Amino acid sequence: MNVYESGERVAKVHASLEEGILYLRLNRPEARNALDQEMVADLIAHLEEASVDPRVKGIVLTGTGQAFCAGADLSRFQEGVDPRRFRWESHRLSHLVQLLELVEKPVVAAVNGLATGLGLALVLASDLRIASTEARFLFREGRIGLLPSHGGIARLVRYLGLGRARDLLLGGEELDAAKALAFGLVTQVTAPETLLEAAKHRLQKALERAPLSYGLVKRLLVLATSVDLESALFVETLGQSQLATSEDHREGLRALREKRKPVFRGR
């Protein structure tokens, strides 16, 4: 079965490919779209397939019902915690979040409602973040004796700065869509009925860039936060030397001279 087809196996994650955009919709509204192991496996499969599928130009991640994602399913804690199993499952969750950063295609998080825990980590790992006016961002891990994981703390500091991250994680701040926009957690707020259309529009703007260039810039933005300046400059030059030989670069120059929009092919 095609990985994007709906069926019994993927009932909790609806996936559809429309005009080159892969829509991934978390569909467990009775649990506020909390991710169980089946959903994690399906999302990983979709993202890994999409990363190499030439039909997929970009990805939109959203939720069904009143929540985007309430985090990981905590019901597994009710019978106690085996440290080794916990570490393995946490590794898979971190891998899922990292895939959003690593896939060399535009990823838009369309936050339709509550985002907390792992759900918030997915938002932070997305390239572009658009919120419905009904979105809420909660930092609740401290209330259950845990902490934001799967890159939640690191990415929050990276994107918002240490001061605002402290306000949110230590001060108990909860954000509605307007506050999230003011803090820079999201880049756009729209009405619920226009959320997916807004996400599609932002994705289409991103797709005006050459695919190879976009993919490398995305990876280098992540790398730039963890290496010294000399290393960053070397990798930028190395990437530029590869892009300079691409067909897309030559097409971009021709389009510039001919005063038309370029037609990129990812080669």
C-alpha positions in Angstrom: 0.0 0.0 0.0 1.3 3.5 -0.8 2.4 5.2 2.4 0.1 8.1 1.7 -3.0 6.1 1.3 -5.6 6.1 4.0 -6.5 2.7 5.6 -6.8 0.9 8.9 -3.1 1.1 9.6 -3.0 4.9 9.3 -6.4 5.7 10.8 -4.8 7.9 13.5 -2.7 9.8 11.1 -4.5 10.9 7.9 -2.1 11.5 5.1 -3.0 13.0 1.7 -0.9 14.3 -1.2 -2.5 17.2 -3.0 -0.7 19.3 -5.7 2.7 18.3 -4.4 1.8 19.1 -0.7 1.7 16.2 1.8 -0.9 17.0 4.5 -0.3 15.0 7.7 -3.3 15.4 10.0 -3.1 13.9 13.5 -6.4 12.3 14.0 -7.0 11.1 17.6 -9.2 13.9 18.8 -10.6 12.0 21.8 -7.1 12.1 23.3 -6.3 15.6 22.0 -4.1 14.0 19.4 -1.6 12.7 21.9 0.9 10.5 20.1 0.8 6.8 20.9 3.5 4.4 19.5 1.4 3.6 16.4 1.1 7.3 15.5 4.8 7.8 16.0 5.6 4.9 13.7 3.3 6.2 11.0 4.6 9.7 11.2 8.2 8.5 10.9 7.3 6.3 7.9 5.5 9.3 6.2 8.4 11.7 6.8 11.1 9.2 5.7 9.1 8.4 2.5 8.4 12.1 1.8 12.1 13.0 2.2 13.0 11.1 -0.9 9.7 11.1 -2.9 10.0 13.6 -5.8 6.2 14.0 -5.8 6.3 15.6 -2.4 7.4 19.3 -2.6 6.4 20.3 0.9 4.7 19.1 4.1 1.9 20.6 6.3 1.4 19.1 9.7 -1.9 19.8 11.6 -4.4 18.3 14.0 -8.0 17.3 14.1 -10.5 18.7 16.5 -9.6 21.2 19.2 -6.0 20.2 19.7 -2.9 20.2 17.5 -1.1 17.7 19.7 -1.2 17.2 23.5 2.2 15.5 23.5 3.1 11.9 23.9 0.5 9.5 25.3 1.3 9.3 29.0 -0.9 6.3 29.7 2.2 4.1 29.3 3.4 5.5 32.6 0.5 4.1 34.6 2.1 0.7 34.9 5.5 2.1 36.0 8.5 2.9 34.0 11.3 0.6 32.8 14.3 2.9 32.3 15.6 1.0 29.3 12.3 1.0 27.5 11.8 4.6 28.4 15.1 5.6 26.9 14.4 3.6 23.7 10.9 5.2 23.3 12.3 8.6 24.0 15.0 8.1 21.3 12.2 7.3 18.8 10.3 10.4 19.7 13.4 12.5 19.4 14.1 10.9 16.0 10.5 11.9 14.9 11.1 15.5 15.9 14.5 15.6 14.2 13.0 14.3 11.0 11.0 17.5 10.6 14.3 19.5 10.8 16.3 17.1 8.6 13.9 16.6 5.7 15.2 18.9 3.0 11.8 20.2 2.0 9.6 22.9 3.5 7.6 21.9 6.6 4.7 24.1 7.9 3.1 23.5 11.3 -0.5 24.6 11.1 -1.4 24.8 14.8 -5.2 24.5 15.1 -5.5 24.2 18.9 -3.6 23.0 22.0 0.1 22.3 21.5 2.1 21.1 24.5 4.9 18.6 25.3 5.9 16.6 22.3 3.4 18.6 20.2 5.2 21.8 21.0 8.5 20.1 20.1 7.0 19.3 16.7 6.0 22.9 16.3 9.5 24.2 17.2 11.1 21.8 14.7 9.0 22.9 11.8 10.4 25.5 9.3 7.3 27.8 9.4 4.7 28.0 12.2 1.2 29.3 11.6 -1.4 29.4 14.4 -5.2 29.5 14.4 -6.6 32.2 16.8 -7.8 29.2 18.8 -4.2 27.9 19.3 -2.8 27.6 22.8 0.8 26.8 23.8 1.3 25.2 27.2 4.5 24.3 29.1 3.1 21.8 31.5 5.9 19.3 32.1 6.8 20.8 35.4 3.3 20.1 36.7 3.8 16.4 36.2 7.4 16.3 37.5 9.1 16.2 34.0 10.8 18.7 31.7 10.4 19.6 28.0 12.4 17.0 26.1 13.1 15.9 22.5 14.8 19.3 21.9 12.0 21.3 23.6 14.3 23.3 25.8 17.2 23.6 23.3 15.0 24.8 20.4 13.0 27.2 22.6 16.2 28.9 23.7 17.5 28.9 20.1 14.4 30.5 18.7 13.2 32.8 21.5 16.4 33.5 23.5 17.3 32.6 27.0 15.2 35.4 28.7 11.9 34.5 27.1 12.6 30.8 27.4 13.0 31.4 31.2 9.8 33.3 31.4 7.9 30.4 29.7 9.6 27.4 31.4 10.2 28.8 34.9 7.5 31.5 35.2 4.6 29.3 34.2 3.6 31.4 31.3 1.0 30.0 28.9 0.6 31.5 25.5 -2.5 32.1 23.3 -2.0 32.7 19.6 -1.5 36.5 20.0 1.2 36.1 22.7 2.9 33.3 20.7 3.1 35.7 17.7 4.5 38.5 19.9 7.1 36.1 21.4 8.1 34.9 17.9 7.0 31.3 18.6 4.7 31.5 15.5 5.1 33.8 12.5 1.4 34.2 11.5 -2.0 34.0 13.1 -5.2 33.4 11.1 -8.8 32.5 11.6 -9.5 28.7 12.1 -11.3 28.4 8.8 -8.4 29.9 6.8 -5.6 28.0 8.6 -4.9 25.4 6.0 -5.2 27.9 3.2 -2.7 30.1 4.9 -0.3 27.2 5.5 -0.6 26.3 1.8 0.2 29.9 0.8 3.3 30.0 3.0 4.4 26.7 1.6 4.0 27.8 -2.0 6.1 30.9 -1.2 8.8 28.7 0.1 8.6 26.5 -2.9 9.6 29.4 -5.1 13.2 28.7 -3.9 15.4 26.2 -5.6 14.9 22.8 -3.9 18.6 22.0 -3.5 19.3 25.4 -2.1 16.4 25.3 0.3 17.4 21.9 1.6 21.0 23.0 2.3 20.0 26.3 3.9 17.6 24.4 6.2 20.4 22.0 7.3 22.9 24.8 7.7 20.6 26.9 9.8 20.4 24.0 12.3 24.2 23.4 12.1 25.0 27.1 12.7 23.7 26.9 16.3 26.1 24.2 17.3 29.5 24.9 15.5 32.1 27.6 15.7 32.2 30.4 13.1 35.2 29.0 11.2 33.5 25.6 10.8 30.2 27.2 9.7 32.0 29.3 7.0 33.8 26.2 5.7 30.5 24.2 5.4 28.8 27.2 3.8 31.5 27.4 1.1 31.4 23.7 0.6 27.7 23.8 0.0 27.9 26.8 -2.2 30.5 25.1 -4.4 28.1 22.2 -4.9 25.1 24.4 -5.7 27.1 26.5 -8.2 27.4 23.4 -10.4 23.7 22.6 -10.3 21.2 22.9 -13.2 18.9 24.9 -10.9 21.6 27.6 -10.5 22.0 27.9 -14.2 18.2 28.1 -14.6 18.1 30.8 -12.0 20.7 32.9 -13.8 18.8 32.5 -17.2 15.5 33.4 -15.6 17.1 36.5 -14.0 18.5 37.6 -17.4 15.2 36.9 -19.2 13.1 38.5 -16.4 10.9 35.5 -15.8 10.2 33.1 -13.0 12.6 30.2 -12.9 11.5 26.6 -13.3 13.5 24.6 -10.8 13.8 20.8 -11.1 15.9 20.0 -8.1 19.0 19.0 -10.1 
